[in-house]
Structures are given as structure tokens and as C-alpha cells.
Amino acid sequence: MLKSDLNITKAYSYNLAELIQLSNGSKDFVVNMLEIFVRSSSEIMHQLKSALIVGNWEKVMELSHKAIPSFHFMGLINFSEKLRFIEQNAKIRKEHKHIEELIGFIDKNMVVILGDLKGEIEKYKT
């Protein structure tokens, strides 16, 4: 993963196509899944940053692993790939500086994405 992969672009946005398809037209389902993702991803990112600060690589690995499916499901494919890199390298305790950069990058972008997803929630509630 190159440092240039850490530039903020629209490529790091979400894609709700899979969620909408799975919903069979149920706006309530979409809203519920988005609300769960907003809550859980915020909590995981908080825990991930805390684990990184204390150097708990086992926890970094576990949390990254836990986050991958939900990020993938929300169409955050680039993020799920970065989380997989974090998971694999935390497991073997390598690339510490790069892991720190990636967690910071994901966290920074998630602030914007979660704001956008909250807008989606309001859109689907109407």
C-alpha cells in the first residue's frame, strides 16, 4: 500500500447498492442497517485507536477483522482492504507506522462518511 493511497478522494465513499438490493424495498431495513453501522463503526474506530495507542496489537488485529465485513457491506471496499492490511500486519507485528497512518486515515474519512450516512438515514426515513 503506497502513501499515495492515503489521499482523500471520492473513491473512499460508500456504496449502498448491496444494502438496497438486500432490503427488497424496505426503507425501514435500510435505516436500521445504516443506524447499526454508524454506531458500531464509530465504536470500533474508537477502540481501534485506543488499542493502537497502548500497543495492543492483538486487539488491533481483532477489531480490524471484526470491522471488515460491515465496511465491505456498506460498499467501503477501499477501507475494508486497508483494514485487512491492518489485521494481517498487526498479527505479525509489522508495519506499525503504516498501521498508525491507515487507522488515522480511516478515522478521519469516517467522520465525513458517517455524516453522509446520517443524511442517508434521514433521506430513507421520509
N, C-alpha and C positions, 0 to 999 in steps of 0.2 A: 504494500500500500504506500503510495507516494504522498509526500507532503502536499502536492497539488490536489490530491483527492480531498483535502480538507477545506477547499474553497466553498463558500456558500453559493448554491445555485438552486434553481427550481427543481433540479434532479433529486433534491433531497426532500421533496414534498411527498405527501401521502397520495394514495390512490384507493378509493373506496369501492372500486368495481367488484371485487370479490365479495365484500361485505353486502353490497346491494343485491348481487345475484343470490347470495345465500338467504337473504331476507325474504324472498318471494313477495316483495312489495310491501312488507310490513315496516312502516316508519317507526313503530314502537321498538321493533327489534334493532333497527339501525341505531336509534337513540340510545337504547340500553347498552349495546356493544361499544358505542363511542364513549359513553359515560364511564364504563368499566375501564376502557383503555386509558382514558385521561387520568383517572385515579391511579390505576395500577402502574402505568408507565412513570408517572410523577414520583410515586413511592419507590419504584425500582431505581430510578435515576438518583434519588436522594441516598438510598442505601449503597448504591454503586460508588458514588463519590465518597461516602463515609468509609467504605471498605478500602478504597484506594488510599485515602489519607493515612489510615493506620497500617497499610501494607498487608491487609488480609487477602492474599491472592486466591485462596480457596473460595472466599465469599465473592470476590470479583468474578471468578470463573462461574460459580453457581448462579449469580444474578444475571450475568450475560446470557448464560444458557437459558435461563427462565424467560428472559425478555425476547429472545429471537422469534419464537412463533407468533407472538402478538404483534410485533413490529412488522413481520412479514405479512401477516393477515391484513394489516392496515395499509399495505402497499408501500411500506417504508423499506424497500428491498435494499437500498444502499446502506441503511442503518443496520439492518439485520446482518449484512455481510461484515460490517465493521464490528458488530457485537460478536460475531463468530470469530473474527480475528482476535478480539479481546479475550474471549473464552479460551481459545486454543493457546494463546501466549501466556495467559495467566496460569494456565495449567502447568506449563513447563517453565514458568517464571522467567520469561524472556520478554524483551521489547518493552520494559517498564515505562520508559519515557514516551514511547509511541502510544502505549495503552493510555497513559495520562492525557496525551493530546487528543486521542479519539474520544475518550469519555467527556472531556471538555467540549469538544466539537459537537457531539451528540446532544449533550445537555443544553448548550447554547441554542442549537437549532430547534430542540424540542420546545423551548419556550415559545417560539414563533408557531410551530406546528400545533401545539396544544391550544394556542389561542385560535388558530384557524379551525381546529376540530370543534372547539366550543361554539364557533359560528355555525358549523355544520349541524351541531346538535340543535341549535335554535331554528335553523332552516327546516330540519326534519320534524320539529315539534309543531310547526304551523301547517 
